[in-house]
Amino acid sequence: MAAPGGVAPAPGVRIVSVPPDLLEILVCPKCKGPLEHRTAPEEALVCHACRLIYAVEDDIPIMLIDEAKHF
């Protein structure tokens, strides 16, 4: 899959799927606190205060508390 500029990423490099402007406004739906954006081993948004991991599936953050994983 080619990057938005038409240049293919290097092997093993994944393009960040959640746009940076969306990452700036997303907060944890449970505590309204900040989220850490992780890209490896799979893309996810992490709330350290609630100890929840929100998955990103098909470039869409799944921000449902009931779907989040505890860590």
CORQUIFEN-V305072 format. One record per backbone hydrogen bond with DSSP energy under -1.0 kcal/mol. CO is the residue of the C=O (numbers start at 0). NH is the residue of the N-H. E is the energy in kcal/mol with one decimal. If there is no record, write none. Layout:
co: [CO	CO]
nh: [NH	NH]
e: [E	E]
This chain:
co: [2	6	9	18	19	21	27	32	35	37	42	43	44	45	46	46	50	51	52	53	54	56	59	60	63	68]
nh: [5	2	12	22	23	25	31	27	45	43	55	37	53	35	50	51	70	46	68	44	61	59	56	62	66	52]
e: [-2.7	-1.8	-2.3	-2.1	-1.6	-1.6	-2.0	-2.7	-2.7	-2.3	-1.2	-3.0	-3.7	-3.0	-1.1	-1.7	-1.7	-2.8	-2.4	-2.9	-3.1	-1.6	-2.4	-1.1	-1.1	-2.5]
